[in-house]
């Protein structure tokens, strides 16, 4: 079985960071080393050139009088040329190379200008050559200085630099990996926490009490740890909300089943009675038929409310509102007229300012009808009911109040729950299905508004705030 190394993308992050740091360091070392060697090479070349210039200038008088050079370093070469009728005649000397071909060529170019040149002399090695006229139009000197020392210094510098840089690179990679591993330990702790979360059964539980503990790792890790814990808290909240929603759904289904079972049972009973009356007591048929209509109408209202709530819950895909420009006071007056006609036992006072806004008039009328019906059903005859409509800072405000016995504090938190009823002294007449206020709240929220309840014995006030012109 052949060993196949992992792709680089599958390596641990610490290893990849350490190797990346090493590659960056190697690039920097190469650039620094190249600059350092090039600078040293240029410096040594300039110093050797300066030495050759000084040497030739010092030998000018000796050449002018004796035609030769005697004071040059022992490992240098020098050839003196005399200029006669435009021709160059080399003069004898002790430190001349065995082959003067490069010297002769450089001396001819020196007739016009001084010149440096680097050449490999046969049998001698690499030399730096300089040709110049030490006496104008009379004498030319070509000197050659060996470059072994210069090359040896550069070679030694390269060797020392490579060894030092490699040692520094190894130390940087090894030490950097250790530091990175230590610095990334908080991230490993977060990964362990994530694995711990995956081992929890969150199917029926809304509790996710797992958090990332610990300190250190730097500002970024602290920010990541804080964000991770905030995310876990958000998930915890979402799980709790989901669990609560599932519980509400189960309760809703149970309540809806119960509410539908009652009229269906009544329908079956009255249907049997109608069948019996049709056969034996024809005079009772209309009475039983009216009961059938009443129960069917009751079930129709319940189903309409359930359908509306379902549409409001899925408003993102099926908008249930048809907004238009309207005057809220007109809707309030219409709702008040209907209330007075249907509930003459209660006194209704309306104080409605002209408030223009964009909303669904049918649904706002439904909101007011539900609130007024709720006030009439749950208060004794003779109770005064009031509706007030005002405009406040870009909001349309509706207040529906009554002077009844009030809603107990224990029931106020759940008063807008679906199918919730208050069974105490405030309820003089059981009516409806417990969906009226739930529908009100959903319609108000669908318009982008809020509804609040303030209740005490002798005063119950529902306050609705709606944006006059939603964005």
Buried (B, 14 or more C-beta within 10 A) or exposed (E): EEEEEEEEEEBEEBBBBBBEBBEEBBEEBEEEBEEEBEEBBEEBBEEBBEBBBEBBEEBBEBBEEEBBBEEBEEEBBBBBBBBEEEEBEBBEBEBBBEEBEBBBBBBBEBBEEEBBBEBEBEEBEBBBBBBBBBBEEEBBBBBBBBBEEBBEBBEEBBEEBEEEBEEEBEEBBEEBBEBBBEBBBBBEBBEEBEEEEEEEEBEEEBEBEBEBEEEEBEEEBBEBBEEBBEEBEEBBEEBBEEBEEEEEEEBBEEBBEEBBEBBEEBBEBBBEBBEEBEEEEEEBBEEBBEBBEBBBEBBEBBBEBBEBBEBBEEEEEEEBBEBEEBBBBBBBBBBBEBBBEEBEEBBBEBEBBEBEBBBBBEBBBBBBBBBBBBBBBBBEEEBBBBBBBBBEEEBBBBBBBBBBBBBBEEBBEEBBBBBBBBEEEBBBEEBBBBBBBBBBBBBBEBBEBEBEBBBEEEEBBBBBBBBBEEE
